Amino acid sequence: MDDDQLLLDYMQVVSTSGVGPQILRRLLDRFDSAAGILAASPRDLTDVEGVGVALARQLRSAETRETAMRIIETCNTQGIRILRPSQAEFPRLLKEIPDPPNILYVRGQLRTTDALAVAIVGTRSASQYGRSQSERFSRSLARAGLTIVSGLARGIDAAAHHGALEASGRTIGVLSSGVAEIYPPQHQELGQRIIRQGALISEMPPGTRPRKGMFPQRNRLISGLTLGTIVMEAAERSGALITSRLAGEQGREVFALPSMVTAPNSRGCHQLIRDGAHLVQDPEDVLDALGPLVEGVAISPEQTVRHAAELQLNDQENAVLQAIDVGPTDINSVVLTSGLPVPRVLSTLSVLEMRRLVRRVSGQLVQRT
């Protein structure tokens, strides 16, 4: 790692003390490099919009610098990567939320296909019904190609991660503690499996212990990483309802699974349904309800997904869909590109129209929605 990269990581580590992405960009514009920022005088630093005397003093503090360098060294020795919003691997969906993190600590691998993700959350004191349904939804959605995001907590979260792992799918655990210390301790083995088959992430540096007030901050990342949040089982005051509220504020879909009206851990889900959340009974309900993606996700050289429901298509339906552009496409071109007979193309187009994945522009023109 070169010196400037190391110093940029340092700047991002101390970003939790007030150096947000916009201020960091202004500092880099003014001083050209991280080394230039750290060499600047307090007066020069305070000339930058958003940098006050206290922040300038903190940036130059030997104690702050030593702490940050110690964190960076810990990350290097433990295989933890420090991601900044400017880096390609930083999740695009997180950049779109109102309060994106300035930094992420990552164990494992993040992929561009993780933009096709849903969160599964719920109570720690889950019933057998809640755990089994979480695993069922997680397995099916992971097999379809979605990444499952949850918080590595006991109960519903653990069941969601297990379901994705059993399906050989991808899963991401979002922690309120540092990623060097897997919490709760009973989930050490689960955490290691997630690292091999996905990633553990946090915006808190290694060594941070979980505290009660940090969970809502963590929850905004769970919802922010995903296209929608599924609440499987939750009481009226469950933290899962905070995640669902944040999902709504972030413009993401909210789903809830109904259960017995007499079960205390169903009241939160029923409240969400009453307030407008999607009622879901099967994993396919989630795929059907997720809207078009802001940006297509290439899951292979031959296939770009622009709607989660496309993950349910068979080979013939997918061949026809991939032959259709986002702009008007002549049906003759679809026949030529897909290599299928005309009758099959026409019947498949009707199926894709019913699923609202394509629409007819005119008698001979179609386009993807």
N, C-alpha and C positions, 0 to 999 in steps of 0.2 A: 504494500500500500504506500503510495507516494505521500510526501509531507503535506501537500495541499489537500489531498483526499482525507488524510488523518485530521487536519485542522477543520475541514468542512464537517466531518463527523463530530468533532468537538463542539462546533457551533450548534449543531443540531441537538446534541446531548444537553447543552445548556438552554436549548429552546424551551424546555419546560419551565424555565425561569423568566420567560417573557419575550424571547426572540421568536416571533411567529414567522411564517414563510414570507409574508410581505416585507417585514422589517429586514429579514435576512437578505432578500433580493435587493432592497435599497442599499444595504451595507456593501454587498458585493458589487453593485453598480458604482458605488462611490470609491471603494478601495481595491477593486479589481480581483482580489483573492482573499481567502480566509486568513492567510499570513498577514496581508495588509490590514485586515480588520483588527487582528490581535496586536499589531504594532502601532495602531493609531492612538493618538492622545485622547484623553477624556473629552477635551473640548471638540476635537474633530468628530468623535462619535456622537456627541449630543447635537451636532449640526444636522444629523440624519433624522428625518421625520420619524417619530415613534420611539426614539431612544432618549430616555431621560437620564438624569444624573445617576440615579440608583442603578439602572440597567448598565450604563457605561462602566460604573465602578465594578459591577458584578462580572462583566465580560473580562475585565482586566484583573480580577481577583485571583491570586495565586491558589487560594483554597478551592475556588470553583474550577480552576484549570486542573488542579491535581485530581479532584473528584471525577471530572469528565474523562481525563486520560486514564484513570483507573477503570472506569466503566468500559472505555474503548478496549483496553487491554483484556478485560474479562471477556468481552465479546469475541475478540480475536482468538483467545485460548479455548473458548467453549463452542466455537462454531456458530455464533450468533451474528447475523448480519444486521447492519443498521441501514434502514431504507429511508430516503428522503422523498418528498413528493415529486421532485424533478426526475427521479430515476424511473426507467421504463417498467421495472417490476412492481413499483408501488401500485396498489389496486386502484383502477380507474374509478370504480364506484365510490370509494372513500373520498376521492377528490371532489365529488359532487355534493357532499352533505354540507349543511350550514357551518359546522365546526369541525373540519377535518383535522386529523392529528398532524403535528409537525414532523413526526418521526415514528417509525415502527421498528421494533426489535423482532427478528424472525428466526425461528429454528425450523428447518425443513425447507420446502420449496413452494413458492407461489407461482402460479401459471396464469397466462392470459385467459384460459378456459374457466378460471375461477370467477370470472365475471358472470358465469351462469351458475348462480348460487342461491340457496334459500337457507334461512335460519330456522332451526327447530328449537324451541325453548319451552320451559315450564317449571313446575315446582320441583324442589329437591326431595320432598316427601311424596314421591309419585306412587300411585297405585300400580298393581300388576297390569291393569287395563292401560294406564297411561304409558307405562314402559313398553308394553307390547305394541301399542299403536305407534309410538315414536320410532321403534325399530322397523315396523312395517313401512311407514312412510319414508324413513331414511333409506332403507334398502332399495325400495322401488325408485325413488327419485335419484339416488346415486347410480343405479343401473341405467337409468334414462340418460345420465350424463351431467346431472347437476352436482355441484359441490355442496356438501352439508356443513353449515356453520353453526357452532354452539359455544357454550362457555365452559366446558369441561367440569361443570359442577356435578354433584350427585343427582340421581333421579333422572329426569327427562333428558338433561344434557348428555349424560353418560350414555343413555340408551340411544340417542341420536348418533353419537360418534360411533358406537358399536355397530349400529345398523349399516352405516356407510362403509366401515371397515370390512364387515362380513360380505358386502357386495363388491369388494375390491374397488370401491369408489374413493373419491377424494373427500377429505374433511378438514376443516380448519377449526382449531380451538383458540378462542380469544380470552386472554387472561387479564385479570386486574392486577395481578402480581407480575414480577419479572418472569421472563420465559426460562431463566436458568433454574428456577425453583418451581416445580410442578405442584399445583395446589388444586384439590386436597391431596395430601401425601399418598392416600390410598389409590390414587390414579396415576402413579408413576409409570406402570406398565402401559396403561391406556395412552398416556402422553407420549411415550416412546413410539408406540404404534402410529399415532397421529403424525409424528415427525417424519416417519418413514413413508407415510401414505398421503401426506398433505403438509400442514404447517401449524405450529403454535406461534401466535403473535401477541404483542402487547405494545402499548405506547410508553410503558413504564420501564426504567432501566433494570438490569440484573441486580438482584439484591433487595428489590422492593417487596415488602410483605403485604399481603392483602389486608385491606381495611374496609369496614362496612361502607363508608361513604364513597369508595372508589368504584363500586359495582355499577351505579347508573352511568358513570363515565365510560366504563367498559361496554355497557349495553348498547351505547350509540354506535360503537364499532361493529357489534354483532349485526345490528339492523343495517348499518351503512354499507357493509360488505356484500349485501344480498339484494335480490330483486323483490323479495317478500319474506315476511316472518310468519311462521306457523306456531301458534300457541296450542300445545297439546293438552295440557292440564294445568290449571292455575286457580288459586283461591282469589278472593276479591282484592287482597292486598299483596298479591304476588309481584315479585320483581319482574316476572315475565310481562306483566302489563305495562311496566315502564318501557321495556323493549318494544312492545307493540305500539305504544304511543309515539316513541321516537321514530319508528318505521313510518307511521302515518305522517309525521312532521317532515320526514325526509322524502316524501312522495313515493314511498314503496308500498306494496300490497300487504294487507294484514289478513291472516287466515286463522280460524279457530275450529277446534274439533269439539262437537257437542258430546255430552254424556248424561248420566242420570241427574235429574233436577235436584235430587236430595243429597248429592255428593258435594261436600264443601269445596273440593278441588275442581269442581266443574263451574262454579259460580263465576269465576273470572272469564272463562271461555264464553259462557252464555251472555255475560254482560257485553263482551266484545261483539258477539253476533247481533245482539239487540242494537248496538251502536253502529252497525254497518260493516263489520268484518265479514269476509267470505266464509260461509259455512262449508266445511270440507268433510267428506266421508271417505274418499279414496285419494291416493296420490295423483291420479289423473285429473282430479278437480283442481289441483294446484297448477299443473301444467296448462290447463285450459284457461285459467283465470289470469295468469301472468301476461301482461301486455307486451307489445313489441319492444325490442331492445333499442336503446338510444344509438347504439353502435353495434354492428354485427360482430360475432365472435367466431373466429376460424377454429373449428375443432379438428380439422384435418385439411390437407391441401385441396381436397375436392369438396369440402362442405363448410359453408359459413352459415351459422345460425343467427336469425334475426328475430326469432320468436321462440320462447321456451317450448311451445306446443310442437314445434318441428322435431323435437327429440323423440316423439312418439311415432314418427312416420316409418313405414316400411321402405325397403330398397327402391321399389318402383315409384312410390310417392316422392321420395327424396330425390330421385333422379330427375323427375319432372320439375320439382321445385327449384333445384339448383340450376336448371336451364332457364329459369325466369329471372329477369333483372328487377332491380327496384324501380326502374323506369319502364314504360310500355314496351312489351316484348311480343313480337309476332308469333302466333301459334306455330306457324311453319318452322320458325327458328327453334322453338321448343322441341318439336318432333325431331329435327335434325340433330340438335345437341344431345338430347336424351337417348337417341337411338331406338326409341320405342315405336310401335305401330301407331298410326293415327287414332284408331278407336280407343286404345289404351290411354293415350295422352288425353283425349277428350274426357274419358270417364274419370281419370285421375284428377284432372282440373276441376271437375265438379266436386270431388271429395275435398280438395284443397280449398275451394270456395266455401263449402259448408263449414270448414274449420276456420274460416276467416284468415287464412294464410296468404291467399291471393285474391285479387278482384279483377273483373273484366272491365277494361277501359272502353272497349267497343267489341263488335262481333268477332274481330280477329286479333285483338290486342289484350294481353293480360299483364299484370304486374304484381310483385310481392307487396304485401301490406306492411 
